């Protein structure tokens, strides 16, 4: 084998081996490259607030509608065109459909318009569409597209009793049909925007025929560009005491930044909000891009924390590369000083250094000849019990155990000794009788 080829082959094997040994995480996707996504939406079918008519200059003239205002309700009374065969109607127009920016957001691209007309013909008569056109924001008939089904007869009523729920709905246009022109959101939300229809009576069973329209509705389709790019969160790695704010959190988009324990599971904005509700994460609003934002650490437990960013569209960032380590605050100690008054009056215990919030008990014991009176702090009597328990708050305490001498009882005088009874004199001996 050629030595040069052998060297190249060995080099190729070496390169392949290096690539197979690389860790797979080196090739992991760490952020989305998609900046936007087109979302197609639509309004509901809406009824007009106004039903009117305009003259139509047909081949042989035209005739008016009766009660054109009835088209503003669905399943109610009809607008009626009653004429002889060969007659054309005026334009029956619906307008003021009530579209607004909450239904069709500004900046949207109008992609289609659909019209639904509920209508019926008198029994045995052949009535057909002649024109079905949109009306622009200036109130003018749009001549670029006629959606009339002129080859199809209207459905007919069977009994000649016309009620709204007998009408049959036919639709015109659709999600991607712009009727031969372009439309803006301002065109759609204008009160003059609408639809108009002209009918022709081809044949009648009797001398005249009736075309009846119950309602005319419009539905608008539009596209919006949705933000699907996650923001970027950052924070400077630091160790902080709980209670100190994180001051270096940043996001490259407006929205919010969250301080989240590294052991928590984050899937979307809702999961972040749940962590805040459960008091295991905190959140702050981002009011300026790529600017330090403070996040509180109060209420969190010691541990390590990431910063996440959420933009106004609800996209969640990857965790920050920087990590915040939170430690418990150092114990705050307060002194409890205890004195006896007078010093020889008794002894005491319980003085010393205590953590803030701790329960403290001081005890006074009177010496012989003294009794305990009370505990005082300054000029205030805080307890009359020899054993006094309290919680140490945010200040040092100096307590005085007050004693007083026992009152001495006067000694009882000694009883005088009873005088000795004098000895009885001896009785003289009686002389003996001789």
C-alpha positions as CSV (number, residue, x, y, z in Angstrom):
1,X,0.0,0.0,0.0
2,X,1.2,3.5,-0.7
3,X,2.8,5.0,2.4
4,X,1.1,8.4,1.9
5,X,-2.3,6.8,1.6
6,X,-1.6,4.8,4.7
7,X,-0.8,8.0,6.7
8,X,-4.0,9.7,5.5
9,X,-6.0,6.6,6.4
10,X,-4.5,6.6,9.9
11,X,-5.2,10.3,10.3
12,X,-8.8,9.8,9.3
13,X,-9.3,7.0,11.8
14,X,-7.8,9.2,14.6
15,X,-10.2,12.1,13.8
16,X,-13.2,9.7,13.8
17,X,-12.1,8.3,17.1
18,X,-11.8,11.8,18.6
19,X,-15.3,12.7,17.5
20,X,-16.8,9.5,19.0
21,X,-15.1,10.2,22.4
22,X,-16.5,13.8,22.6
23,X,-19.3,14.1,25.3
24,X,-22.7,14.2,23.8
25,X,-23.6,17.3,25.9
26,X,-21.1,19.3,23.8
27,X,-23.7,19.1,21.0
28,X,-26.8,19.7,23.0
29,X,-29.1,22.6,21.9
30,X,-29.0,25.2,24.6
31,X,-31.5,27.7,23.2
32,X,-34.1,28.1,20.5
33,X,-33.1,29.7,17.2
34,X,-36.7,30.4,16.3
35,X,-37.5,34.1,16.8
36,X,-41.2,34.0,16.0
37,X,-44.1,31.8,15.0
38,X,-47.2,32.6,12.9
39,X,-50.4,31.7,14.6
40,X,-53.7,31.7,12.7
41,X,-56.8,32.7,14.7
42,X,-60.4,33.7,13.9
43,X,-63.2,35.6,15.4
44,X,-66.7,34.1,15.9
45,X,-69.4,34.7,13.4
46,X,-70.9,38.0,14.2
47,X,-74.2,39.6,13.4
48,X,-74.5,43.1,12.2
49,X,-76.0,45.8,14.3
50,X,-77.4,47.6,11.3
51,X,-79.4,46.2,8.3
52,X,-80.0,48.6,5.4
53,X,-80.4,48.6,1.6
54,X,-78.9,50.4,-1.3
55,X,-80.0,50.7,-4.9
56,X,-78.6,48.1,-7.3
57,X,-78.5,49.2,-10.9
58,X,-79.4,45.9,-12.5
59,X,-80.0,44.9,-16.1
60,X,-83.7,45.7,-15.8
61,X,-83.8,47.9,-12.7
62,X,-84.3,46.7,-9.1
63,X,-86.8,46.6,-6.3
64,X,-86.5,47.3,-2.6
65,X,-86.5,45.0,0.4
66,X,-89.1,45.0,3.2
67,X,-87.7,45.2,6.7
68,X,-84.0,45.1,6.0
69,X,-83.3,45.7,9.7
70,X,-84.5,42.2,10.5
71,X,-81.1,40.7,9.4
72,X,-79.6,41.7,12.8
73,X,-81.1,38.8,14.5
74,X,-80.6,35.1,13.9
75,X,-83.6,32.8,13.8
76,X,-86.1,35.7,14.0
77,X,-88.0,37.7,11.4
78,X,-87.0,37.9,7.8
79,X,-86.0,40.8,5.4
80,X,-88.2,40.1,2.4
81,X,-87.9,40.8,-1.4
82,X,-91.2,40.2,-3.1
83,X,-91.4,40.7,-6.9
84,X,-92.2,39.2,-10.3
85,X,-89.9,36.8,-12.3
86,X,-86.9,38.5,-13.8
87,X,-86.7,41.1,-11.0
88,X,-83.5,42.1,-9.2
89,X,-83.4,43.3,-5.6
90,X,-81.6,46.2,-4.1
91,X,-78.4,45.5,-2.2
92,X,-79.3,44.1,1.2
93,X,-76.4,45.3,3.5
94,X,-75.3,44.4,6.9
95,X,-72.8,46.7,8.7
96,X,-71.5,47.6,12.2
97,X,-70.4,44.0,13.1
98,X,-68.7,45.2,16.2
99,X,-65.2,43.8,15.5
100,X,-62.6,45.4,17.8
101,X,-58.9,45.3,18.6
102,X,-59.5,42.7,21.4
103,X,-60.9,40.3,18.7
104,X,-58.5,41.2,15.9
105,X,-55.3,42.6,17.5
106,X,-53.5,45.5,15.9
107,X,-50.6,44.3,13.8
108,X,-52.4,41.2,12.7
109,X,-52.5,40.1,9.1
110,X,-56.0,39.5,7.7
111,X,-55.9,36.1,6.0
112,X,-59.5,35.4,5.1
113,X,-63.1,36.5,5.5
114,X,-66.1,34.2,5.6
115,X,-69.8,35.2,5.2
116,X,-72.8,33.1,6.4
117,X,-76.3,34.0,5.0
118,X,-79.4,32.3,6.3
119,X,-82.1,32.5,3.6
120,X,-85.1,30.7,2.1
121,X,-87.4,31.1,-1.0
122,X,-91.2,30.9,-1.2
123,X,-92.6,27.5,-2.2
124,X,-92.0,26.4,-5.8
125,X,-90.0,29.5,-6.8
126,X,-86.5,29.7,-8.3
127,X,-84.6,32.4,-6.5
128,X,-80.8,32.7,-6.8
129,X,-77.9,34.9,-5.7
130,X,-76.9,37.5,-8.2
131,X,-74.2,39.3,-6.2
132,X,-72.6,38.6,-2.8
133,X,-69.9,41.1,-2.1
134,X,-68.1,42.7,0.8
135,X,-68.5,46.4,1.8
136,X,-65.3,48.3,2.6
137,X,-64.5,50.8,5.4
138,X,-65.8,53.6,3.2
139,X,-69.2,51.9,2.9
140,X,-68.6,51.1,-0.8
141,X,-69.3,47.8,-2.5
142,X,-66.1,45.9,-3.2
143,X,-66.2,45.1,-6.9
144,X,-63.2,42.8,-7.1
145,X,-64.9,39.6,-6.1
146,X,-68.5,38.3,-6.4
147,X,-69.1,35.2,-4.4
148,X,-72.7,34.6,-5.6
149,X,-73.8,31.0,-6.2
150,X,-75.7,32.0,-9.3
151,X,-76.1,28.5,-10.6
152,X,-77.8,27.2,-7.4
153,X,-81.4,27.9,-6.5
154,X,-82.2,28.8,-2.9
155,X,-83.9,26.2,-0.7
156,X,-87.6,26.7,-0.6
157,X,-90.1,26.8,2.2
158,X,-92.7,24.0,2.1
159,X,-95.7,25.5,3.7
160,X,-95.5,29.2,2.9
161,X,-95.3,30.0,6.7
162,X,-92.0,31.8,7.1
163,X,-90.2,31.5,10.5
164,X,-86.6,32.2,11.1
165,X,-85.6,28.7,12.1
166,X,-86.6,27.4,8.6
167,X,-83.8,29.4,6.9
168,X,-80.8,27.5,5.4
169,X,-77.3,28.9,5.9
170,X,-74.9,29.1,3.0
171,X,-71.3,30.3,3.5
172,X,-69.1,32.3,1.2
173,X,-65.4,32.8,1.3
174,X,-63.2,31.2,3.9
175,X,-60.0,31.1,6.0
176,X,-57.7,32.1,3.1
177,X,-60.1,34.0,0.9
178,X,-59.7,37.8,0.9
179,X,-62.3,38.4,-1.8
180,X,-59.9,39.8,-4.3
181,X,-58.3,42.5,-2.2
182,X,-56.3,43.2,0.9
183,X,-57.6,44.2,4.3
184,X,-56.2,45.8,7.4
185,X,-57.3,45.6,11.0
186,X,-58.6,49.2,10.8
187,X,-60.8,48.1,7.8
188,X,-62.3,45.2,9.7
189,X,-63.1,47.2,12.9
190,X,-64.7,50.1,11.0
191,X,-68.5,50.2,11.4
192,X,-69.0,50.6,7.6
193,X,-67.3,47.2,6.9
194,X,-69.9,44.6,6.0
195,X,-71.5,42.4,3.4
196,X,-74.2,43.0,0.7
197,X,-76.4,40.6,-1.4
198,X,-78.5,41.0,-4.5
199,X,-81.0,38.3,-5.5
200,X,-82.8,37.6,-8.8
201,X,-86.1,35.9,-9.3
202,X,-85.6,33.5,-12.2
203,X,-89.0,31.9,-12.1
204,X,-92.1,31.8,-9.9
205,X,-94.8,29.2,-9.3
206,X,-97.4,32.0,-9.2
207,X,-97.4,35.5,-10.3
208,X,-94.8,36.7,-7.8
209,X,-92.1,35.2,-5.6
210,X,-90.5,36.0,-2.3
211,X,-86.8,35.9,-1.2
212,X,-86.4,35.9,2.6
213,X,-83.1,36.6,4.5
214,X,-83.0,35.8,8.2
215,X,-79.4,36.9,9.0
216,X,-76.0,37.8,7.5
217,X,-72.9,37.1,9.5
218,X,-69.1,37.6,9.1
219,X,-66.1,35.7,10.5
220,X,-62.6,37.1,10.1
221,X,-59.4,35.0,10.0
222,X,-56.1,36.6,10.9
223,X,-52.5,35.8,11.6
224,X,-50.4,37.0,14.4
225,X,-46.7,36.6,15.0
226,X,-46.1,35.0,18.4
227,X,-42.8,35.4,20.3
228,X,-41.5,31.9,20.9
229,X,-37.9,32.8,21.8
230,X,-36.9,32.3,25.4
231,X,-35.1,35.1,27.2
232,X,-31.6,34.9,28.7
233,X,-31.2,35.0,32.4
234,X,-27.9,35.9,34.2
235,X,-26.6,36.6,37.7
236,X,-23.2,37.0,39.2
237,X,-22.2,34.0,41.3
238,X,-22.2,35.0,45.0
239,X,-22.8,33.8,48.5
240,X,-25.4,35.8,50.5
241,X,-27.0,35.7,53.8
242,X,-30.7,35.1,53.8
243,X,-32.4,38.5,54.1
244,X,-29.9,40.2,51.7
245,X,-31.2,40.9,48.2
246,X,-29.7,39.4,45.0
247,X,-28.8,42.6,43.1
248,X,-27.3,41.4,39.9
249,X,-30.1,39.4,38.2
250,X,-30.7,40.4,34.6
251,X,-32.8,39.5,31.6
252,X,-32.5,40.5,28.0
253,X,-36.3,40.9,27.7
254,X,-39.0,42.6,29.8
255,X,-40.9,40.4,32.1
256,X,-39.8,38.8,35.4
257,X,-36.8,37.1,37.0
258,X,-37.2,34.3,39.5
259,X,-34.8,33.0,42.2
260,X,-35.3,29.3,42.3
261,X,-33.6,26.5,44.3
262,X,-31.4,24.3,42.0
263,X,-33.3,21.2,43.2
264,X,-36.7,22.5,42.0
265,X,-38.3,21.3,38.7
266,X,-39.1,24.1,36.3
267,X,-41.1,23.4,33.2
268,X,-43.0,26.6,32.4
269,X,-44.1,29.9,33.9
270,X,-46.9,28.2,35.8
271,X,-44.4,25.9,37.6
272,X,-42.3,29.0,38.6
273,X,-45.4,30.8,39.9
274,X,-46.3,27.7,41.9
275,X,-42.8,27.7,43.5
276,X,-43.4,31.3,44.5
277,X,-46.8,30.5,46.0
278,X,-45.2,27.7,48.0
279,X,-42.6,30.2,49.2
280,X,-39.6,28.2,47.8
281,X,-38.8,30.8,45.2
282,X,-39.1,34.6,44.9
283,X,-39.8,36.9,41.9
284,X,-39.2,40.5,40.7
285,X,-40.4,42.4,37.7
286,X,-37.9,43.4,35.0
287,X,-38.4,47.0,33.9
288,X,-35.3,47.5,31.9
289,X,-33.3,45.2,29.5
290,X,-29.9,43.9,30.6
291,X,-30.1,45.9,33.8
292,X,-29.5,44.7,37.3
293,X,-32.7,43.7,39.1
294,X,-33.0,43.1,42.8
295,X,-34.6,39.9,44.0
296,X,-35.4,39.3,47.7
297,X,-34.2,36.2,49.5
298,X,-36.4,36.7,52.6
299,X,-38.3,33.6,53.4
300,X,-36.1,31.2,51.6
301,X,-34.1,28.4,53.2
302,X,-30.3,27.9,52.8
303,X,-29.2,26.3,49.6
304,X,-28.1,27.1,46.0
305,X,-30.2,29.0,43.6
306,X,-30.5,29.7,39.9
307,X,-32.1,32.8,38.3
308,X,-34.7,32.2,35.6
309,X,-36.2,34.8,33.3
310,X,-39.7,34.9,31.8
311,X,-40.6,37.3,29.1
312,X,-44.0,39.0,28.5
313,X,-45.0,36.2,26.1
314,X,-44.5,33.6,28.9
315,X,-41.3,32.1,27.4
316,X,-39.0,30.7,30.1
317,X,-35.2,30.9,30.0
318,X,-32.7,28.3,30.8
319,X,-31.3,28.5,34.3
320,X,-28.5,31.1,34.8
321,X,-24.9,29.9,34.7
322,X,-24.3,31.9,37.8
323,X,-25.4,30.4,41.1
324,X,-26.4,32.2,44.3
325,X,-25.6,30.4,47.5
326,X,-27.8,31.4,50.5
327,X,-26.6,30.8,54.0
328,X,-28.5,31.2,57.3
329,X,-27.9,34.6,59.0
330,X,-25.5,34.6,62.0
331,X,-27.1,34.4,65.4
332,X,-27.9,37.7,67.0
333,X,-27.0,37.7,70.7
334,X,-28.4,39.9,73.4
335,X,-27.2,40.2,77.0
336,X,-29.4,39.8,80.1
337,X,-27.7,41.5,83.1
338,X,-29.0,40.7,86.6
339,X,-28.4,42.6,89.8
340,X,-29.5,42.3,93.4
341,X,-30.8,45.3,95.4
342,X,-29.4,45.4,98.1
343,X,-26.5,43.2,97.2
344,X,-26.7,41.3,100.5
345,X,-30.4,40.8,100.0
346,X,-30.2,37.6,98.0
347,X,-28.8,35.8,95.0
348,X,-29.9,35.4,91.4
349,X,-29.5,33.3,88.3
350,X,-30.3,33.5,84.6
351,X,-28.1,36.3,83.4
352,X,-25.9,35.8,80.3
353,X,-26.0,36.0,76.4
354,X,-29.0,34.7,74.5
355,X,-30.0,34.4,70.8
356,X,-32.6,36.9,69.7
357,X,-36.1,35.5,70.3
358,X,-34.9,33.0,72.9
359,X,-36.9,32.3,76.1
360,X,-35.1,33.4,79.2
361,X,-35.8,32.7,82.9
362,X,-34.3,34.6,85.7
363,X,-34.6,33.5,89.3
364,X,-34.2,35.5,92.6
365,X,-33.5,33.8,96.0
366,X,-33.7,35.8,99.1
367,X,-31.0,35.5,101.8
368,X,-31.8,34.9,105.4
369,X,-33.4,37.9,106.9
370,X,-34.6,39.2,103.5
371,X,-37.7,38.7,101.3
372,X,-38.1,39.0,97.5
373,X,-40.1,42.0,96.4
374,X,-40.1,42.3,92.6
375,X,-38.1,42.5,89.4
376,X,-37.6,46.0,87.9
377,X,-36.1,47.3,84.7
378,X,-35.3,50.9,85.0
379,X,-38.2,52.4,87.0
380,X,-40.7,49.8,85.7
381,X,-41.8,46.8,87.6
382,X,-41.8,43.9,85.2
383,X,-42.7,41.0,87.5
384,X,-43.5,40.3,91.1
385,X,-42.6,36.6,90.8
386,X,-39.2,35.4,92.0
387,X,-39.1,33.3,88.8
388,X,-39.6,35.6,85.7
389,X,-39.7,34.2,82.2
390,X,-39.6,36.4,79.0
391,X,-38.5,36.3,75.3
392,X,-35.4,38.3,74.5
393,X,-36.3,40.7,71.6
394,X,-34.0,43.1,69.8
395,X,-32.5,44.9,72.9
396,X,-30.3,44.0,75.8
397,X,-32.0,43.7,79.2
398,X,-30.9,44.8,82.7
399,X,-33.0,43.4,85.5
400,X,-32.8,44.1,89.2
401,X,-34.0,41.7,91.8
402,X,-35.3,43.8,94.7
403,X,-35.2,42.4,98.3
404,X,-36.1,43.9,101.7
405,X,-35.3,43.0,105.2
406,X,-37.8,40.9,107.1
407,X,-39.4,42.9,109.9
408,X,-38.0,41.6,113.4
409,X,-40.6,40.6,116.0
410,X,-40.3,42.2,119.5
411,X,-39.1,39.7,122.2
412,X,-41.6,38.8,124.8
413,X,-40.6,40.0,128.4
414,X,-39.6,37.2,130.7
415,X,-42.2,36.3,133.2
416,X,-41.0,37.3,136.8
417,X,-40.1,34.4,138.9
418,X,-42.8,33.5,141.4
419,X,-41.6,34.3,145.0
420,X,-40.9,31.4,147.1
421,X,-43.5,30.5,149.5
422,X,-42.3,31.2,153.1
423,X,-41.7,28.1,155.0
424,X,-44.4,27.4,157.5
425,X,-43.1,27.8,161.0
426,X,-42.8,24.7,162.9
427,X,-45.6,24.1,165.3
428,X,-44.4,24.2,168.9
429,X,-44.4,21.0,170.6
430,X,-47.3,20.5,172.9
431,X,-46.1,20.0,176.5
432,X,-46.5,16.5,177.5
433,X,-49.0,15.9,180.2
434,X,-47.7,14.7,183.3
